[in-house]
Amino acid sequence: MAAKKTIPRVTLPEGVRLDTLAVREGLPRSQWGENSEALFLTSSFVQPDAATAAARFANEEEAFIYSRFTNPTVTMFERRLAAMEGTEACIATSSGMAAILLTAMALLKAGDHVICSRSVFGSTITLLGREFAKFGVETSFVSQTDVDEWRRAVRPTTRLLFAESPTNPLTEVCDIRALAEVAHEANALLAVDNCFCSPALQRPVEYGADLIIHSGTKYLDGQGRVVAGAVCGPEQLINDKFVPVMRSAGMTLSSFNAWVVLKGLETLSIRMQAQSERALKLATWLEQQPQVERVFYPGLTSHPQHELAMAQQSGCGGAVLTFVVKARTPGDAAAARLTAFHVIDSTQVCSITANLGDTKTTITHPASTSHGRLTEEQRQAAGITQGMVRIAVGLDDVEDLKADLLRGLNSL
């Protein structure tokens, strides 16, 4: 039974746009009239009497009870992100991987089947392909961009299709609308990890996706401060399937982290625009460097899914790019790895870290960090080579970034 709605909502004019939602949606001000959202650092909430407490614990009445699954600051973040993504509801989690874990636990059981892009984040591949296999959930990994391969992988037991768009680190873009059709024809759900674009650049629900996954650690926070995650989707699905699992298992987002990301959402649009503009300039420059074999960035016309990306991503390529450095010995994986390491280690401005979404530009070697736990066979299947370098462009000056990369490229 759905709880009686008693928690008030912010009153906003009909049809306000994303940038207004990013600074206004949440909960009404308290009696103190604060303009910046309040931070509720409390584990529990006092109930007026035993009967009301009983009703609220029985989910007969909507209320704040215990911060493992109900907290005002977390609710503000959930409402704001849902509004920005264009979904009815959102449930916040302790990390992006916790959001994927919650999705799998809420929707899948032994005997169910998942279809997943083989180009997704390494931990996602491990979680679905190894950890959930222990409990009888089978996953087929397919090409990110071949819709027919997704369709051929469908079984009577298929319950979920999972994709990132763009992917980490190759920035491959899937046709969200086409995958939604495949999923719905199979009576399954499509979940899209929107971490790289955020709702500032892409809203997968507009193309038929059922669930939107976020690592709030990345662009939603935007300054590398906290770890957070979220799942956005239909209200009934979130309330009936996700909330009970959260209440029992507790992949809880702390109120402090929720508050930090909530404030990060206020600048999301201008950050994504500025960082994407810098990324395009850097990617265009890298394509012209003789020491660079190839650049992967959706904003480049050379990208295989450039037109699709421009249609789905508000005409913007995002802030993440990957390039392959030329090794002295072609085909020598060890030599390629050393060459990539040299370029990374020669930087003095970029931060050598596998995180992304920060205002500080970060640089990493995907094959040994974000995808280091995969087998070499899995990396090869995903197109991840030892010569790859991933850059998440922040707000550093582009000319400084060029000079930073040239330290390594010019001394290969």
TINUTOR-414059 format. One record per residue (C-alpha): residue number from 0; residue in one letter; z, x, y. Coordinates in nm, 3 decimals. Example, Ala and Ser with C-alpha at 12.3 -4.5 7.8 and 13.67 -1.06 7.14 Angstrom:
<site n="0" res="a" up="0.780" east="1.230" north="-0.450"/>
<site n="1" res="s" up="0.714" east="1.367" north="-0.106"/>
This chain:
<site n="0" res="m" up="0.000" east="0.000" north="0.000"/>
<site n="1" res="a" up="-0.097" east="0.136" north="0.343"/>
<site n="2" res="a" up="0.188" east="0.196" north="0.583"/>
<site n="3" res="k" up="0.232" east="-0.032" north="0.881"/>
<site n="4" res="k" up="0.096" east="0.154" north="1.185"/>
<site n="5" res="t" up="0.380" east="0.222" north="1.428"/>
<site n="6" res="i" up="0.305" east="0.567" north="1.572"/>
<site n="7" res="p" up="0.128" east="0.509" north="1.907"/>
<site n="8" res="r" up="-0.202" east="0.668" north="2.006"/>
<site n="9" res="v" up="-0.322" east="0.825" north="2.329"/>
<site n="10" res="t" up="-0.513" east="0.579" north="2.546"/>
<site n="11" res="l" up="-0.854" east="0.723" north="2.635"/>
<site n="12" res="p" up="-1.168" east="0.556" north="2.771"/>
<site n="13" res="e" up="-1.426" east="0.453" north="2.511"/>
<site n="14" res="g" up="-1.685" east="0.719" north="2.435"/>
<site n="15" res="v" up="-1.520" east="1.026" north="2.588"/>
<site n="16" res="r" up="-1.694" east="1.342" north="2.480"/>
<site n="17" res="l" up="-1.587" east="1.637" north="2.266"/>
<site n="18" res="d" up="-1.461" east="1.860" north="2.546"/>
<site n="19" res="t" up="-1.237" east="1.581" north="2.676"/>
<site n="20" res="l" up="-1.106" east="1.505" north="2.327"/>
<site n="21" res="a" up="-1.030" east="1.876" north="2.287"/>
<site n="22" res="v" up="-0.778" east="1.865" north="2.570"/>
<site n="23" res="r" up="-0.656" east="1.502" north="2.558"/>
<site n="24" res="e" up="-0.636" east="1.360" north="2.204"/>
<site n="25" res="g" up="-0.302" east="1.373" north="2.024"/>
<site n="26" res="l" up="0.014" east="1.170" north="2.080"/>
<site n="27" res="p" up="0.133" east="0.999" north="2.401"/>
<site n="28" res="r" up="0.365" east="1.196" north="2.625"/>
<site n="29" res="s" up="0.734" east="1.166" north="2.557"/>
<site n="30" res="q" up="0.975" east="1.010" north="2.805"/>
<site n="31" res="w" up="0.984" east="1.347" north="2.984"/>
<site n="32" res="g" up="0.617" east="1.325" north="3.084"/>
<site n="33" res="e" up="0.509" east="1.671" north="2.967"/>
<site n="34" res="n" up="0.146" east="1.765" north="3.042"/>
<site n="35" res="s" up="0.129" east="2.030" north="2.770"/>
<site n="36" res="e" up="0.194" east="1.895" north="2.423"/>
<site n="37" res="a" up="0.548" east="1.927" north="2.295"/>
<site n="38" res="l" up="0.644" east="2.153" north="2.006"/>
<site n="39" res="f" up="0.872" east="1.980" north="1.755"/>
<site n="40" res="l" up="1.062" east="2.250" north="1.568"/>
<site n="41" res="t" up="1.262" east="2.034" north="1.330"/>
<site n="42" res="s" up="1.268" east="1.999" north="0.953"/>
<site n="43" res="s" up="1.376" east="1.632" north="0.948"/>
<site n="44" res="f" up="1.398" east="1.321" north="1.164"/>
<site n="45" res="v" up="1.697" east="1.089" north="1.206"/>
<site n="46" res="q" up="1.639" east="0.728" north="1.099"/>
<site n="47" res="p" up="1.803" east="0.433" north="1.280"/>
<site n="48" res="d" up="1.956" east="0.285" north="0.965"/>
<site n="49" res="a" up="1.943" east="0.304" north="0.584"/>
<site n="50" res="a" up="1.708" east="0.006" north="0.544"/>
<site n="51" res="t" up="1.453" east="0.153" north="0.784"/>
<site n="52" res="a" up="1.480" east="0.489" north="0.612"/>
<site n="53" res="a" up="1.413" east="0.322" north="0.277"/>
<site n="54" res="a" up="1.106" east="0.143" north="0.416"/>
<site n="55" res="r" up="0.967" east="0.460" north="0.567"/>
<site n="56" res="f" up="1.021" east="0.670" north="0.254"/>
<site n="57" res="a" up="0.846" east="0.395" north="0.057"/>
<site n="58" res="n" up="0.547" east="0.427" north="0.293"/>
<site n="59" res="e" up="0.588" east="0.070" north="0.415"/>
<site n="60" res="e" up="0.616" east="0.185" north="0.774"/>
<site n="61" res="e" up="0.448" east="0.479" north="0.947"/>
<site n="62" res="a" up="0.705" east="0.719" north="1.088"/>
<site n="63" res="f" up="0.814" east="1.081" north="1.107"/>
<site n="64" res="i" up="1.044" east="1.156" north="0.816"/>
<site n="65" res="y" up="1.034" east="1.516" north="0.700"/>
<site n="66" res="s" up="0.818" east="1.799" north="0.832"/>
<site n="67" res="r" up="0.677" east="1.884" north="0.491"/>
<site n="68" res="f" up="0.439" east="1.591" north="0.540"/>
<site n="69" res="t" up="0.513" east="1.425" north="0.879"/>
<site n="70" res="n" up="0.566" east="1.605" north="1.208"/>
<site n="71" res="p" up="0.460" east="1.501" north="1.561"/>
<site n="72" res="t" up="0.306" east="1.837" north="1.654"/>
<site n="73" res="v" up="0.108" east="1.849" north="1.330"/>
<site n="74" res="t" up="-0.004" east="1.489" north="1.384"/>
<site n="75" res="m" up="-0.130" east="1.582" north="1.731"/>
<site n="76" res="f" up="-0.340" east="1.860" north="1.582"/>
<site n="77" res="e" up="-0.471" east="1.634" north="1.305"/>
<site n="78" res="r" up="-0.571" east="1.357" north="1.544"/>
<site n="79" res="r" up="-0.742" east="1.596" north="1.782"/>
<site n="80" res="l" up="-0.942" east="1.776" north="1.513"/>
<site n="81" res="a" up="-1.044" east="1.447" north="1.346"/>
<site n="82" res="a" up="-1.167" east="1.313" north="1.680"/>
<site n="83" res="m" up="-1.365" east="1.631" north="1.747"/>
<site n="84" res="e" up="-1.522" east="1.626" north="1.398"/>
<site n="85" res="g" up="-1.603" east="1.254" north="1.427"/>
<site n="86" res="t" up="-1.396" east="1.156" north="1.124"/>
<site n="87" res="e" up="-1.131" east="0.886" north="1.087"/>
<site n="88" res="a" up="-0.851" east="1.114" north="0.973"/>
<site n="89" res="c" up="-0.739" east="1.470" north="0.911"/>
<site n="90" res="i" up="-0.466" east="1.637" north="0.707"/>
<site n="91" res="a" up="-0.342" east="1.980" north="0.812"/>
<site n="92" res="t" up="-0.256" east="2.256" north="0.564"/>
<site n="93" res="s" up="-0.091" east="2.597" north="0.567"/>
<site n="94" res="s" up="-0.422" east="2.785" north="0.543"/>
<site n="95" res="g" up="-0.794" east="2.736" north="0.489"/>
<site n="96" res="m" up="-0.759" east="2.814" north="0.120"/>
<site n="97" res="a" up="-0.472" east="2.564" north="0.101"/>
<site n="98" res="a" up="-0.715" east="2.304" north="0.239"/>
<site n="99" res="i" up="-0.957" east="2.377" north="-0.045"/>
<site n="100" res="l" up="-0.672" east="2.376" north="-0.298"/>
<site n="101" res="l" up="-0.553" east="2.039" north="-0.165"/>
<site n="102" res="t" up="-0.907" east="1.900" north="-0.186"/>
<site n="103" res="a" up="-0.944" east="2.006" north="-0.548"/>
<site n="104" res="m" up="-0.598" east="1.879" north="-0.647"/>
<site n="105" res="a" up="-0.653" east="1.547" north="-0.472"/>
<site n="106" res="l" up="-0.996" east="1.473" north="-0.615"/>
<site n="107" res="l" up="-1.029" east="1.647" north="-0.952"/>
<site n="108" res="k" up="-0.880" east="1.622" north="-1.299"/>
<site n="109" res="a" up="-0.945" east="1.783" north="-1.637"/>
<site n="110" res="g" up="-1.301" east="1.715" north="-1.749"/>
<site n="111" res="d" up="-1.443" east="1.684" north="-1.397"/>
<site n="112" res="h" up="-1.731" east="1.894" north="-1.272"/>
<site n="113" res="v" up="-1.791" east="2.065" north="-0.936"/>
<site n="114" res="i" up="-2.115" east="2.203" north="-0.793"/>
<site n="115" res="c" up="-2.058" east="2.485" north="-0.546"/>
<site n="116" res="s" up="-2.279" east="2.723" north="-0.353"/>
<site n="117" res="r" up="-2.260" east="3.071" north="-0.502"/>
<site n="118" res="s" up="-2.268" east="3.212" north="-0.148"/>
<site n="119" res="v" up="-1.931" east="3.080" north="-0.031"/>
<site n="120" res="f" up="-1.621" east="3.284" north="0.056"/>
<site n="121" res="g" up="-1.504" east="3.497" north="-0.235"/>
<site n="122" res="s" up="-1.162" east="3.331" north="-0.268"/>
<site n="123" res="t" up="-1.329" east="2.989" north="-0.291"/>
<site n="124" res="i" up="-1.541" east="3.112" north="-0.582"/>
<site n="125" res="t" up="-1.231" east="3.251" north="-0.751"/>
<site n="126" res="l" up="-1.023" east="2.939" north="-0.693"/>
<site n="127" res="l" up="-1.283" east="2.698" north="-0.831"/>
<site n="128" res="g" up="-1.444" east="2.920" north="-1.092"/>
<site n="129" res="r" up="-1.132" east="3.081" north="-1.237"/>
<site n="130" res="e" up="-0.809" east="2.909" north="-1.138"/>
<site n="131" res="f" up="-0.922" east="2.548" north="-1.178"/>
<site n="132" res="a" up="-1.107" east="2.636" north="-1.497"/>
<site n="133" res="k" up="-0.761" east="2.687" north="-1.650"/>
<site n="134" res="f" up="-0.697" east="2.316" north="-1.600"/>
<site n="135" res="g" up="-1.025" east="2.191" north="-1.743"/>
<site n="136" res="v" up="-1.229" east="2.161" north="-1.424"/>
<site n="137" res="e" up="-1.572" east="2.316" north="-1.463"/>
<site n="138" res="t" up="-1.776" east="2.455" north="-1.174"/>
<site n="139" res="s" up="-2.146" east="2.532" north="-1.156"/>
<site n="140" res="f" up="-2.250" east="2.781" north="-0.890"/>
<site n="141" res="v" up="-2.597" east="2.729" north="-0.744"/>
<site n="142" res="s" up="-2.823" east="2.854" north="-0.468"/>
<site n="143" res="q" up="-2.702" east="2.765" north="-0.120"/>
<site n="144" res="t" up="-3.051" east="2.670" north="-0.005"/>
<site n="145" res="d" up="-3.228" east="2.529" north="-0.315"/>
<site n="146" res="v" up="-3.161" east="2.153" north="-0.308"/>
<site n="147" res="d" up="-3.343" east="2.105" north="-0.638"/>
<site n="148" res="e" up="-3.102" east="2.346" north="-0.807"/>
<site n="149" res="w" up="-2.810" east="2.138" north="-0.680"/>
<site n="150" res="r" up="-2.977" east="1.825" north="-0.813"/>
<site n="151" res="r" up="-3.046" east="1.979" north="-1.155"/>
<site n="152" res="a" up="-2.680" east="2.082" north="-1.182"/>
<site n="153" res="v" up="-2.553" east="1.724" north="-1.152"/>
<site n="154" res="r" up="-2.375" east="1.585" north="-1.460"/>
<site n="155" res="p" up="-2.218" east="1.248" north="-1.533"/>
<site n="156" res="t" up="-1.881" east="1.415" north="-1.470"/>
<site n="157" res="t" up="-1.976" east="1.563" north="-1.131"/>
<site n="158" res="r" up="-1.720" east="1.457" north="-0.871"/>
<site n="159" res="l" up="-1.759" east="1.708" north="-0.588"/>
<site n="160" res="l" up="-2.027" east="1.918" north="-0.419"/>
<site n="161" res="f" up="-1.891" east="2.205" north="-0.207"/>
<site n="162" res="a" up="-2.079" east="2.415" north="0.046"/>
<site n="163" res="e" up="-2.021" east="2.638" north="0.348"/>
<site n="164" res="s" up="-2.273" east="2.627" north="0.628"/>
<site n="165" res="p" up="-2.331" east="2.893" north="0.745"/>
<site n="166" res="t" up="-2.198" east="3.102" north="0.458"/>
<site n="167" res="n" up="-1.978" east="3.409" north="0.466"/>
<site n="168" res="p" up="-2.124" east="3.669" north="0.512"/>
<site n="169" res="l" up="-2.499" east="3.603" north="0.479"/>
<site n="170" res="t" up="-2.499" east="3.308" north="0.725"/>
<site n="171" res="e" up="-2.711" east="3.101" north="0.487"/>
<site n="172" res="v" up="-2.750" east="2.742" north="0.606"/>
<site n="173" res="c" up="-2.766" east="2.446" north="0.370"/>
<site n="174" res="d" up="-2.943" east="2.118" north="0.438"/>
<site n="175" res="i" up="-2.632" east="1.902" north="0.473"/>
<site n="176" res="r" up="-2.821" east="1.573" north="0.478"/>
<site n="177" res="a" up="-3.011" east="1.658" north="0.159"/>
<site n="178" res="l" up="-2.693" east="1.766" north="-0.022"/>
<site n="179" res="a" up="-2.519" east="1.447" north="0.090"/>
<site n="180" res="e" up="-2.798" east="1.246" north="-0.070"/>
<site n="181" res="v" up="-2.763" east="1.443" north="-0.394"/>
<site n="182" res="a" up="-2.388" east="1.386" north="-0.395"/>
<site n="183" res="h" up="-2.401" east="1.017" north="-0.319"/>
<site n="184" res="e" up="-2.674" east="0.952" north="-0.576"/>
<site n="185" res="a" up="-2.431" east="1.102" north="-0.830"/>
<site n="186" res="n" up="-2.139" east="0.897" north="-0.696"/>
<site n="187" res="a" up="-1.977" east="1.223" north="-0.589"/>
<site n="188" res="l" up="-1.844" east="1.355" north="-0.259"/>
<site n="189" res="l" up="-1.984" east="1.632" north="-0.041"/>
<site n="190" res="a" up="-1.735" east="1.872" north="0.120"/>
<site n="191" res="v" up="-1.862" east="2.116" north="0.383"/>
<site n="192" res="d" up="-1.666" east="2.415" north="0.506"/>
<site n="193" res="n" up="-1.733" east="2.413" north="0.882"/>
<site n="194" res="c" up="-1.534" east="2.728" north="0.958"/>
<site n="195" res="f" up="-1.817" east="2.935" north="1.109"/>
<site n="196" res="c" up="-1.944" east="2.667" north="1.348"/>
<site n="197" res="s" up="-1.646" east="2.441" north="1.418"/>
<site n="198" res="p" up="-1.707" east="2.097" north="1.570"/>
<site n="199" res="a" up="-1.810" east="2.269" north="1.892"/>
<site n="200" res="l" up="-2.142" east="2.363" north="1.730"/>
<site n="201" res="q" up="-2.177" east="2.140" north="1.422"/>
<site n="202" res="r" up="-2.039" east="1.810" north="1.295"/>
<site n="203" res="p" up="-2.132" east="1.777" north="0.924"/>
<site n="204" res="v" up="-2.019" east="1.414" north="0.908"/>
<site n="205" res="e" up="-2.321" east="1.326" north="1.124"/>
<site n="206" res="y" up="-2.544" east="1.445" north="0.838"/>
<site n="207" res="g" up="-2.360" east="1.258" north="0.564"/>
<site n="208" res="a" up="-2.081" east="1.496" north="0.458"/>
<site n="209" res="d" up="-1.770" east="1.316" north="0.332"/>
<site n="210" res="l" up="-1.511" east="1.588" north="0.386"/>
<site n="211" res="i" up="-1.495" east="1.872" north="0.639"/>
<site n="212" res="i" up="-1.292" east="2.181" north="0.548"/>
<site n="213" res="h" up="-1.143" east="2.419" north="0.805"/>
<site n="214" res="s" up="-0.966" east="2.747" north="0.818"/>
<site n="215" res="g" up="-0.790" east="2.693" north="1.148"/>
<site n="216" res="t" up="-0.707" east="3.063" north="1.134"/>
<site n="217" res="k" up="-1.057" east="3.133" north="1.261"/>
<site n="218" res="y" up="-1.223" east="2.970" north="1.562"/>
<site n="219" res="l" up="-0.990" east="2.672" north="1.594"/>
<site n="220" res="d" up="-0.708" east="2.909" north="1.691"/>
<site n="221" res="g" up="-0.953" east="3.162" north="1.828"/>
<site n="222" res="q" up="-0.716" east="3.448" north="1.905"/>
<site n="223" res="g" up="-0.605" east="3.567" north="1.560"/>
<site n="224" res="r" up="-0.248" east="3.446" north="1.602"/>
<site n="225" res="v" up="-0.165" east="3.212" north="1.315"/>
<site n="226" res="v" up="-0.284" east="3.093" north="0.973"/>
<site n="227" res="a" up="-0.380" east="2.725" north="0.939"/>
<site n="228" res="g" up="-0.616" east="2.487" north="0.760"/>
<site n="229" res="a" up="-0.731" east="2.126" north="0.758"/>
<site n="230" res="v" up="-0.936" east="1.865" north="0.576"/>
<site n="231" res="c" up="-1.111" east="1.591" north="0.778"/>
<site n="232" res="g" up="-1.248" east="1.273" north="0.622"/>
<site n="233" res="p" up="-1.220" east="0.895" north="0.580"/>
<site n="234" res="e" up="-0.876" east="0.753" north="0.652"/>
<site n="235" res="q" up="-0.839" east="0.568" north="0.322"/>
<site n="236" res="l" up="-0.940" east="0.872" north="0.119"/>
<site n="237" res="i" up="-0.703" east="1.100" north="0.309"/>
<site n="238" res="n" up="-0.413" east="0.855" north="0.286"/>
<site n="239" res="d" up="-0.465" east="0.752" north="-0.076"/>
<site n="240" res="k" up="-0.562" east="1.085" north="-0.232"/>
<site n="241" res="f" up="-0.457" east="1.373" north="-0.010"/>
<site n="242" res="v" up="-0.127" east="1.265" north="0.145"/>
<site n="243" res="p" up="0.048" east="1.203" north="-0.193"/>
<site n="244" res="v" up="-0.046" east="1.552" north="-0.311"/>
<site n="245" res="m" up="0.069" east="1.707" north="0.014"/>
<site n="246" res="r" up="0.396" east="1.515" north="-0.007"/>
<site n="247" res="s" up="0.462" east="1.651" north="-0.358"/>
<site n="248" res="a" up="0.310" east="1.999" north="-0.341"/>
<site n="249" res="g" up="0.372" east="2.093" north="0.022"/>
<site n="250" res="m" up="0.079" east="2.304" north="0.144"/>
<site n="251" res="t" up="0.242" east="2.233" north="0.477"/>
<site n="252" res="l" up="0.124" east="2.353" north="0.816"/>
<site n="253" res="s" up="0.422" east="2.459" north="1.023"/>
<site n="254" res="s" up="0.472" east="2.280" north="1.351"/>
<site n="255" res="f" up="0.456" east="2.608" north="1.544"/>
<site n="256" res="n" up="0.121" east="2.704" north="1.389"/>
<site n="257" res="a" up="-0.006" east="2.351" north="1.451"/>
<site n="258" res="w" up="0.092" east="2.380" north="1.818"/>
<site n="259" res="v" up="-0.085" east="2.716" north="1.855"/>
<site n="260" res="v" up="-0.408" east="2.584" north="1.701"/>
<site n="261" res="l" up="-0.378" east="2.259" north="1.898"/>
<site n="262" res="k" up="-0.381" east="2.463" north="2.218"/>
<site n="263" res="g" up="-0.665" east="2.676" north="2.080"/>
<site n="264" res="l" up="-0.882" east="2.364" north="2.045"/>
<site n="265" res="e" up="-0.868" east="2.319" north="2.421"/>
<site n="266" res="t" up="-1.088" east="2.625" north="2.476"/>
<site n="267" res="l" up="-1.293" east="2.598" north="2.156"/>
<site n="268" res="s" up="-1.618" east="2.485" north="2.315"/>
<site n="269" res="i" up="-1.635" east="2.748" north="2.587"/>
<site n="270" res="r" up="-1.530" east="3.024" north="2.347"/>
<site n="271" res="m" up="-1.791" east="2.929" north="2.087"/>
<site n="272" res="q" up="-2.065" east="2.915" north="2.348"/>
<site n="273" res="a" up="-1.972" east="3.250" north="2.501"/>
<site n="274" res="q" up="-1.926" east="3.425" north="2.166"/>
<site n="275" res="s" up="-2.249" east="3.280" north="2.026"/>
<site n="276" res="e" up="-2.444" east="3.404" north="2.327"/>
<site n="277" res="r" up="-2.307" east="3.753" north="2.274"/>
<site n="278" res="a" up="-2.382" east="3.737" north="1.902"/>
<site n="279" res="l" up="-2.746" east="3.649" north="1.964"/>
<site n="280" res="k" up="-2.786" east="3.940" north="2.204"/>
<site n="281" res="l" up="-2.625" east="4.180" north="1.959"/>
<site n="282" res="a" up="-2.826" east="4.052" north="1.662"/>
<site n="283" res="t" up="-3.152" east="4.080" north="1.857"/>
<site n="284" res="w" up="-3.063" east="4.438" north="1.951"/>
<site n="285" res="l" up="-2.966" east="4.531" north="1.594"/>
<site n="286" res="e" up="-3.304" east="4.413" north="1.465"/>
<site n="287" res="q" up="-3.463" east="4.681" north="1.685"/>
<site n="288" res="q" up="-3.253" east="4.969" north="1.554"/>
<site n="289" res="p" up="-3.435" east="5.202" north="1.312"/>
<site n="290" res="q" up="-3.119" east="5.260" north="1.107"/>
<site n="291" res="v" up="-3.085" east="4.885" north="1.032"/>
<site n="292" res="e" up="-3.273" east="4.742" north="0.738"/>
<site n="293" res="r" up="-3.211" east="4.372" north="0.805"/>
<site n="294" res="v" up="-3.004" east="4.139" north="1.020"/>
<site n="295" res="f" up="-2.873" east="3.799" north="0.908"/>
<site n="296" res="y" up="-2.804" east="3.562" north="1.197"/>
<site n="297" res="p" up="-2.913" east="3.193" north="1.219"/>
<site n="298" res="g" up="-3.010" east="3.228" north="1.585"/>
<site n="299" res="l" up="-3.286" east="3.478" north="1.502"/>
<site n="300" res="t" up="-3.632" east="3.343" north="1.427"/>
<site n="301" res="s" up="-3.639" east="3.585" north="1.131"/>
<site n="302" res="h" up="-3.357" east="3.396" north="0.961"/>
<site n="303" res="p" up="-3.491" east="3.194" north="0.662"/>
<site n="304" res="q" up="-3.314" east="2.876" north="0.776"/>
<site n="305" res="h" up="-3.353" east="2.928" north="1.151"/>
<site n="306" res="e" up="-3.512" east="2.590" north="1.226"/>
<site n="307" res="l" up="-3.261" east="2.402" north="1.010"/>
<site n="308" res="a" up="-2.974" east="2.589" north="1.174"/>
<site n="309" res="m" up="-3.097" east="2.507" north="1.523"/>
<site n="310" res="a" up="-3.123" east="2.139" north="1.427"/>
<site n="311" res="q" up="-2.778" east="2.117" north="1.264"/>
<site n="312" res="q" up="-2.587" east="2.359" north="1.486"/>
<site n="313" res="s" up="-2.654" east="2.225" north="1.835"/>
<site n="314" res="g" up="-2.923" east="2.487" north="1.886"/>
<site n="315" res="c" up="-2.675" east="2.772" north="1.860"/>
<site n="316" res="g" up="-2.641" east="3.040" north="1.591"/>
<site n="317" res="g" up="-2.265" east="3.089" north="1.596"/>
<site n="318" res="a" up="-2.072" east="3.411" north="1.645"/>
<site n="319" res="v" up="-2.100" east="3.582" north="1.303"/>
<site n="320" res="l" up="-2.379" east="3.818" north="1.203"/>
<site n="321" res="t" up="-2.435" east="4.055" north="0.913"/>
<site n="322" res="f" up="-2.664" east="4.355" north="0.895"/>
<site n="323" res="v" up="-2.769" east="4.599" north="0.624"/>
<site n="324" res="v" up="-2.776" east="4.969" north="0.706"/>
<site n="325" res="k" up="-3.044" east="5.193" north="0.563"/>
<site n="326" res="a" up="-2.908" east="5.430" north="0.301"/>
<site n="327" res="r" up="-3.053" east="5.779" north="0.264"/>
<site n="328" res="t" up="-3.118" east="5.707" north="-0.102"/>
<site n="329" res="p" up="-3.278" east="5.362" north="-0.145"/>
<site n="330" res="g" up="-3.131" east="5.168" north="-0.435"/>
<site n="331" res="d" up="-2.818" east="5.383" north="-0.456"/>
<site n="332" res="a" up="-2.527" east="5.138" north="-0.418"/>
<site n="333" res="a" up="-2.267" east="5.413" north="-0.379"/>
<site n="334" res="a" up="-2.469" east="5.579" north="-0.103"/>
<site n="335" res="a" up="-2.517" east="5.244" north="0.070"/>
<site n="336" res="r" up="-2.143" east="5.180" north="0.059"/>
<site n="337" res="l" up="-2.066" east="5.520" north="0.215"/>
<site n="338" res="t" up="-2.325" east="5.457" north="0.485"/>
<site n="339" res="a" up="-2.172" east="5.119" north="0.571"/>
<site n="340" res="f" up="-1.824" east="5.274" north="0.573"/>
<site n="341" res="h" up="-1.945" east="5.544" north="0.812"/>
<site n="342" res="v" up="-2.077" east="5.289" north="1.062"/>
<site n="343" res="i" up="-1.755" east="5.087" north="1.044"/>
<site n="344" res="d" up="-1.526" east="5.390" north="1.070"/>
<site n="345" res="s" up="-1.717" east="5.524" north="1.370"/>
<site n="346" res="t" up="-1.633" east="5.222" north="1.586"/>
<site n="347" res="q" up="-1.367" east="5.252" north="1.852"/>
<site n="348" res="v" up="-1.388" east="4.907" north="2.013"/>
<site n="349" res="c" up="-1.435" east="4.674" north="1.714"/>
<site n="350" res="s" up="-1.128" east="4.584" north="1.510"/>
<site n="351" res="i" up="-1.166" east="4.679" north="1.143"/>
<site n="352" res="t" up="-1.034" east="4.362" north="0.981"/>
<site n="353" res="a" up="-1.175" east="4.097" north="0.753"/>
<site n="354" res="n" up="-1.053" east="3.814" north="0.975"/>
<site n="355" res="l" up="-1.300" east="3.644" north="1.209"/>
<site n="356" res="g" up="-1.297" east="3.393" north="1.492"/>
<site n="357" res="d" up="-1.092" east="3.616" north="1.722"/>
<site n="358" res="t" up="-1.170" east="3.687" north="2.087"/>
<site n="359" res="k" up="-1.166" east="4.051" north="1.975"/>
<site n="360" res="t" up="-1.482" east="4.151" north="1.788"/>
<site n="361" res="t" up="-1.410" east="4.232" north="1.425"/>
<site n="362" res="i" up="-1.607" east="4.439" north="1.175"/>
<site n="363" res="t" up="-1.577" east="4.458" north="0.798"/>
<site n="364" res="h" up="-1.748" east="4.553" north="0.471"/>
<site n="365" res="p" up="-1.776" east="4.222" north="0.281"/>
<site n="366" res="a" up="-1.841" east="4.372" north="-0.063"/>
<site n="367" res="s" up="-1.502" east="4.545" north="-0.064"/>
<site n="368" res="t" up="-1.294" east="4.299" north="0.144"/>
<site n="369" res="s" up="-1.374" east="3.926" north="0.167"/>
<site n="370" res="h" up="-1.571" east="3.942" north="-0.160"/>
<site n="371" res="g" up="-1.396" east="4.239" north="-0.315"/>
<site n="372" res="r" up="-1.234" east="4.038" north="-0.596"/>
<site n="373" res="l" up="-1.570" east="3.919" north="-0.727"/>
<site n="374" res="t" up="-1.755" east="4.103" north="-0.999"/>
<site n="375" res="e" up="-2.057" east="4.307" north="-0.900"/>
<site n="376" res="e" up="-2.268" east="4.051" north="-1.083"/>
<site n="377" res="q" up="-2.124" east="3.769" north="-0.871"/>
<site n="378" res="r" up="-2.183" east="3.966" north="-0.553"/>
<site n="379" res="q" up="-2.541" east="4.038" north="-0.649"/>
<site n="380" res="a" up="-2.597" east="3.669" north="-0.727"/>
<site n="381" res="a" up="-2.470" east="3.584" north="-0.381"/>
<site n="382" res="g" up="-2.691" east="3.850" north="-0.222"/>
<site n="383" res="i" up="-2.398" east="4.064" north="-0.106"/>
<site n="384" res="t" up="-2.489" east="4.433" north="-0.122"/>
<site n="385" res="q" up="-2.289" east="4.749" north="-0.063"/>
<site n="386" res="g" up="-2.483" east="4.832" north="0.253"/>
<site n="387" res="m" up="-2.379" east="4.516" north="0.436"/>
<site n="388" res="v" up="-2.163" east="4.511" north="0.747"/>
<site n="389" res="r" up="-2.031" east="4.186" north="0.894"/>
<site n="390" res="i" up="-1.949" east="4.146" north="1.261"/>
<site n="391" res="a" up="-1.768" east="3.849" north="1.411"/>
<site n="392" res="v" up="-1.851" east="3.881" north="1.778"/>
<site n="393" res="g" up="-1.567" east="3.812" north="2.018"/>
<site n="394" res="l" up="-1.556" east="3.823" north="2.397"/>
<site n="395" res="d" up="-1.608" east="4.199" north="2.431"/>
<site n="396" res="d" up="-1.891" east="4.311" north="2.656"/>
<site n="397" res="v" up="-2.212" east="4.328" north="2.451"/>
<site n="398" res="e" up="-2.310" east="4.665" north="2.596"/>
<site n="399" res="d" up="-1.978" east="4.808" north="2.479"/>
<site n="400" res="l" up="-2.041" east="4.670" north="2.131"/>
<site n="401" res="k" up="-2.387" east="4.826" north="2.121"/>
<site n="402" res="a" up="-2.243" east="5.162" north="2.219"/>
<site n="403" res="d" up="-1.969" east="5.121" north="1.960"/>
<site n="404" res="l" up="-2.219" east="5.064" north="1.679"/>
<site n="405" res="l" up="-2.447" east="5.344" north="1.796"/>
<site n="406" res="r" up="-2.167" east="5.595" north="1.735"/>
<site n="407" res="g" up="-2.216" east="5.537" north="1.365"/>
<site n="408" res="l" up="-2.585" east="5.446" north="1.353"/>
<site n="409" res="n" up="-2.697" east="5.754" north="1.549"/>
<site n="410" res="s" up="-2.496" east="5.990" north="1.328"/>
<site n="411" res="l" up="-2.606" east="5.867" north="0.986"/>
